Amino acid sequence: MKQVVILGAGRVGAAIAIDLAKDTGFNVTVADVAEPALVGIRAKGRIATQRRDLAKAAEVRAAIQDADYVVGAVPGFLGFSILKTVIEAGKDAVDISFFEEDPFTLDELAKAKGVTAIMDCGIAPGCDNLILGYVEQQLDRVTRFECLVGGLPTVRTWPYEYKAGFSPIDVLEEYTRPARYVAYGELVTRPALSEPELIDFPVVGTLEAFNSDGLRSLLHTVDAPFKKEKTLRYPGHIEKMHMLRETGFFRKEPMAFGDARVSPLELTTKLLFPMWQMEEGDEDFTIMRVIVEGVKDGQSRSFTYDLLDRYDRVTQTTSMARTTGYTCAAAVRMLAAGRYPRKGISPPEFVGREAGCWEFIRKDLEEHGVVFVETVR
């Protein structure tokens, strides 16, 4: 049996562990510093746990020493250093951490170690990259790529009408990290939350879309004159986040308060995150639209993939955990099946380019009820 070690026992890490543990071909272990989260995972059956401080490289090395595959499911600020430690240990990896460092600085190391490391393998980044890589192989050239994506609570609750389906600190990155996109072949940088627009979706209704820095590797790996990602929220959310950011509540630099120095961001997270916490039974949905346009044999082609996924009441799994976690789990199965042999750092678009890989992951997702509807024009 293959040994899979999942680093991170959060909502998404738990979903990955529970899903992979259903496979008779895997032994699954979850490592995290938070004992209460590990207790909850152990209660799901056939999953071993280790209490490890994943901020320490020695603890990571100890956790993964017997692993055949390692899954990185930690907040972004830990992601790069952990992935580097995993590669140094010679372990194949699938990672969903939203880290800001350049992953390709680890490419030479991964190739030297004979490691396959698939990064950003969630819903977005993740499925959108896979789709683009897959469609790219069917076109002579890609002319436009756009991804609209958001995870939202089913019930809109004042004041923010939002609950965090993954690490809240990574959500704040979407509101603060400058957004990069490509227009007319040129790299454009705009503030996060910029260029808002209202977009109507069947069933869901009208949502707000704003620029976020989600293209990541696609800025460099796919040649197309137009590339953009936007995040979706309920109307009105952008203005609230913009107000907090411009007032300074997201600043990391400490400020003097009497004899103490306090980071505004630290204070904000203490106040904001409890309001964003998804409680047991809170229902959510994930909505996504991926558009890839291009030319084949002199004719214009347009591929649209739409997803609307909802909270699973039977397993009590949030939609964001489903769509992110099950994509990652499918990639682990793909590696174990020998379907993706490439060594080095692989963003998901590289995986999508490999014959049969997107079909493998898409079929796995459909078996979990995560269904993309394809429209070709």
C-alpha positions in Angstrom: 0.0 0.0 0.0 1.2 3.5 -0.8 1.8 5.8 2.2 0.2 9.3 1.9 1.1 12.0 4.4 -1.1 15.1 4.5 0.5 18.1 6.1 -2.3 20.2 7.5 -5.5 19.2 9.3 -7.7 22.1 8.4 -11.1 21.8 6.6 -9.5 21.0 3.2 -6.8 18.8 4.5 -9.4 16.7 6.4 -11.5 16.4 3.3 -8.4 15.1 1.3 -7.6 12.6 4.1 -11.1 11.2 4.4 -11.4 10.8 0.7 -8.0 9.1 0.1 -8.6 6.8 3.1 -11.5 5.3 1.3 -9.1 3.9 -1.3 -7.8 0.4 -0.3 -4.5 1.3 -2.0 -3.5 4.1 0.5 -2.5 4.3 4.1 -3.2 7.9 5.1 -1.6 9.9 7.9 -2.3 13.6 8.8 0.2 15.8 10.6 -0.6 19.1 12.3 0.2 20.9 15.5 -3.5 21.3 16.4 -4.5 18.3 18.5 -8.3 19.0 18.4 -8.3 18.9 14.6 -6.4 15.6 14.7 -8.9 14.1 17.1 -11.7 15.1 14.7 -10.0 13.4 11.8 -9.2 10.2 13.8 -12.9 9.9 14.5 -13.5 9.5 10.7 -11.7 6.1 10.8 -8.7 4.5 9.1 -6.6 7.7 9.3 -3.4 7.9 11.4 -2.3 11.2 12.9 0.9 12.8 14.1 1.1 16.0 16.2 3.8 18.0 14.4 4.8 21.7 14.4 4.9 22.1 10.6 6.7 25.5 11.0 9.8 23.5 11.8 11.6 21.7 9.0 12.9 18.9 11.3 9.3 18.2 12.3 8.2 18.1 8.6 11.0 15.7 7.8 10.1 13.4 10.6 6.4 13.4 9.5 7.1 12.4 5.9 10.0 10.0 6.3 8.0 7.0 5.3 5.7 8.7 2.7 5.4 7.8 -0.9 3.3 10.9 -1.6 3.0 14.1 0.4 0.1 16.6 0.3 0.7 20.2 1.3 -2.5 21.7 2.8 -1.2 24.5 5.0 -1.7 28.3 4.9 0.2 30.1 2.3 2.8 31.6 4.6 4.1 28.1 5.4 3.6 26.6 1.9 6.9 27.3 0.2 9.2 26.4 3.0 7.3 23.1 3.5 7.3 22.2 -0.2 11.1 22.8 -0.3 11.6 20.5 2.7 9.5 17.8 1.1 11.4 18.1 -2.2 14.7 17.9 -0.3 13.5 14.7 1.2 12.9 13.2 -2.3 9.1 12.9 -1.9 6.6 13.3 -4.6 4.1 16.0 -3.7 0.8 17.6 -4.5 0.3 21.0 -2.9 -2.6 23.4 -2.5 -0.9 26.1 -0.5 -1.4 29.6 -1.8 2.2 30.8 -1.3 3.5 34.0 -2.9 7.1 32.8 -3.6 8.1 31.7 -7.1 7.8 27.9 -7.1 10.0 27.5 -10.1 13.0 28.4 -7.9 12.5 24.8 -6.7 12.4 23.2 -10.1 16.1 22.4 -10.4 16.1 20.9 -6.9 13.0 18.8 -7.7 14.6 17.4 -10.9 17.8 16.7 -9.2 15.9 14.7 -6.5 13.7 13.0 -9.1 10.6 14.5 -7.6 7.3 15.3 -9.2 5.8 18.3 -7.4 2.4 19.5 -8.5 1.6 22.9 -7.1 -1.6 25.0 -6.8 -3.7 21.9 -7.3 -7.0 23.0 -5.9 -10.1 24.6 -7.5 -8.5 28.0 -8.4 -5.7 27.9 -9.0 -6.0 24.3 -10.0 -9.0 23.2 -12.1 -8.9 26.4 -14.2 -5.2 25.7 -15.0 -5.9 22.1 -15.8 -8.7 23.2 -18.2 -6.5 25.7 -19.9 -3.7 23.2 -20.4 -6.1 20.7 -21.8 -7.9 23.1 -24.2 -4.5 24.6 -25.3 -3.6 21.2 -26.8 -6.8 21.4 -29.0 -6.0 24.9 -30.4 -3.4 26.3 -32.7 -3.2 29.3 -30.4 -5.0 30.6 -27.3 -6.2 34.2 -27.6 -8.1 34.7 -24.3 -8.4 33.1 -20.9 -10.7 34.2 -18.1 -11.6 32.6 -14.8 -14.4 33.8 -12.5 -14.5 31.9 -9.2 -15.9 32.3 -5.7 -16.8 30.3 -2.6 -19.8 31.8 -0.8 -22.1 31.0 2.1 -25.6 29.9 1.1 -27.1 32.2 3.7 -26.2 35.9 3.4 -25.5 37.2 6.9 -24.8 40.9 7.7 -22.4 42.6 7.7 -19.9 40.8 5.4 -22.2 38.2 3.8 -19.1 35.9 3.6 -17.7 32.9 5.4 -14.1 31.6 4.7 -14.1 28.1 3.2 -10.4 27.9 3.5 -7.6 29.7 5.5 -8.9 33.2 6.3 -5.4 34.7 6.2 -5.2 33.5 2.6 -8.5 35.2 1.9 -7.1 38.5 3.0 -4.3 37.9 0.5 -6.9 38.2 -2.2 -7.8 41.6 -0.9 -4.3 43.0 -0.5 -1.9 41.3 -2.9 -1.7 43.4 -6.2 -3.6 41.7 -9.0 -1.7 40.9 -12.2 -3.3 40.1 -15.5 -2.4 40.3 -19.2 -4.1 42.6 -21.7 -3.0 43.0 -25.4 0.1 40.9 -24.5 1.3 43.3 -21.8 1.5 42.5 -18.1 -0.8 44.8 -16.1 -0.8 45.3 -12.3 -3.8 46.7 -10.5 -4.7 46.9 -6.8 -6.7 43.9 -5.5 -10.5 44.6 -5.5 -10.1 46.8 -8.5 -12.3 46.9 -11.7 -15.5 45.6 -10.1 -18.3 44.4 -12.3 -21.7 42.8 -11.8 -22.2 39.4 -13.5 -25.4 37.3 -13.6 -25.3 33.6 -13.1 -28.1 31.1 -13.6 -29.6 29.9 -10.3 -27.3 32.0 -8.2 -28.2 35.4 -9.5 -26.0 38.6 -9.6 -22.5 38.5 -8.1 -19.6 41.0 -7.9 -16.3 40.2 -9.6 -13.0 41.9 -8.8 -9.4 41.6 -9.8 -7.4 39.1 -7.7 -3.9 37.7 -8.2 -4.9 34.2 -9.2 -3.2 33.7 -12.5 0.2 33.0 -10.8 2.1 30.5 -13.0 -0.2 31.2 -16.0 1.4 34.6 -16.4 4.5 32.8 -17.6 3.6 29.4 -18.9 0.8 30.1 -21.4 1.2 32.5 -24.3 -2.1 34.4 -24.8 -2.7 38.1 -25.3 -5.5 38.2 -22.7 -5.4 36.4 -19.4 -7.4 37.4 -16.3 -8.8 36.0 -13.1 -11.6 37.6 -11.0 -13.0 36.6 -7.6 -16.7 36.5 -7.0 -18.6 37.8 -3.9 -22.1 38.9 -3.1 -22.7 42.6 -4.2 -21.5 45.1 -1.6 -18.6 43.0 -0.2 -16.0 44.7 -2.2 -16.8 48.1 -0.9 -16.5 46.9 2.7 -13.1 45.2 2.1 -11.8 48.3 0.2 -12.8 50.5 3.1 -11.0 48.4 5.6 -7.9 48.1 3.4 -7.7 51.8 2.6 -8.2 52.8 6.3 -5.2 50.7 7.2 -6.7 47.7 8.9 -4.8 45.2 6.7 -1.3 46.8 7.3 1.3 44.4 8.7 3.6 47.0 10.2 3.1 47.5 14.0 1.8 50.8 15.3 2.3 52.4 18.7 -0.6 52.2 21.2 0.7 53.7 24.4 3.6 51.5 25.4 2.6 48.6 23.1 3.1 48.1 19.4 0.3 46.3 17.6 0.0 45.2 14.0 -3.3 46.5 12.5 -3.6 43.2 10.5 -3.2 41.2 13.7 -6.0 43.1 15.4 -8.2 42.9 12.3 -7.8 39.1 12.1 -8.8 38.8 15.8 -12.0 40.7 15.2 -12.8 39.6 11.7 -12.0 35.9 11.6 -14.6 34.8 14.2 -17.3 36.4 12.0 -16.0 34.5 9.0 -15.7 31.2 10.7 -17.9 28.5 9.2 -19.8 26.8 12.0 -20.9 23.1 11.9 -23.7 22.8 9.5 -23.1 26.1 7.7 -23.8 25.5 4.0 -21.8 27.1 1.1 -21.4 26.8 -2.6 -18.6 27.2 -5.1 -19.3 28.9 -8.4 -16.8 28.9 -11.3 -16.7 29.9 -15.0 -13.6 29.2 -17.1 -13.5 30.6 -20.6 -10.8 29.7 -23.1 -10.9 31.2 -26.6 -8.5 30.6 -29.5 -8.1 29.6 -33.1 -8.0 26.2 -34.7 -7.5 25.7 -38.5 -8.3 29.4 -39.0 -11.6 29.3 -37.2 -12.4 30.8 -33.8 -13.2 28.4 -31.0 -14.6 29.1 -27.5 -14.7 26.7 -24.6 -16.7 27.5 -21.5 -16.6 25.4 -18.3 -19.3 26.1 -15.7 -19.4 24.7 -12.2 -21.9 25.1 -9.4 -21.1 22.9 -6.4 -22.9 22.8 -3.1 -22.4 21.7 0.5 -22.7 18.0 1.0 -25.3 17.4 3.7 -24.7 13.7 3.9 -20.9 13.9 4.6 -21.2 17.5 6.0 -18.4 18.6 3.7 -18.2 22.2 2.6 -18.2 22.9 -1.1 -14.9 24.7 -1.0 -13.3 21.6 0.8 -14.9 19.4 -1.8 -13.8 21.2 -4.9 -10.3 22.0 -3.6 -9.7 18.8 -1.7 -11.1 16.3 -4.2 -9.1 17.9 -7.0 -5.9 17.4 -4.9 -6.9 13.9 -4.0 -7.6 13.0 -7.7 -4.0 14.3 -8.5 -2.6 11.9 -5.9 -4.5 9.0 -7.5 -3.2 10.1 -10.9 0.4 10.0 -9.6 -0.1 6.6 -8.0 -1.6 5.3 -11.3 1.6 6.4 -13.1 -0.4 8.8 -15.4 1.9 11.8 -14.9 5.7 11.0 -15.1 7.1 14.6 -15.4 9.7 15.5 -12.9 10.3 18.9 -11.4 7.8 21.6 -10.5 4.5 21.3 -12.3 1.8 23.9 -12.2 -1.6 22.3 -13.1 -1.5 23.6 -16.7 1.5 21.3 -17.3 -0.7 18.4 -16.0 -3.6 19.5 -18.3 -1.3 19.3 -21.3 -0.4 15.7 -20.6 -2.7 13.3 -22.6 -5.5 11.9 -20.4 -4.7 13.7 -17.2 -7.5 16.3 -17.1 -9.9 13.5 -18.2 -8.7 11.4 -15.2 -9.1 14.2 -12.7 -12.5 15.4 -14.2 -13.9 11.8 -14.1 -12.7 11.5 -10.4 -14.4 14.8 -9.6 -17.7 13.7 -11.3 -17.7 10.6 -9.2 -17.8 12.9 -6.2 -20.6 15.0 -7.7 -18.3 17.9 -8.7 -19.4 18.4 -12.3 -18.1 20.9 -14.9 -20.5 21.6 -17.8 -18.6 22.2 -21.0 -19.9 24.4 -23.8 -18.0 24.6 -27.1 -18.7 27.2 -29.8 
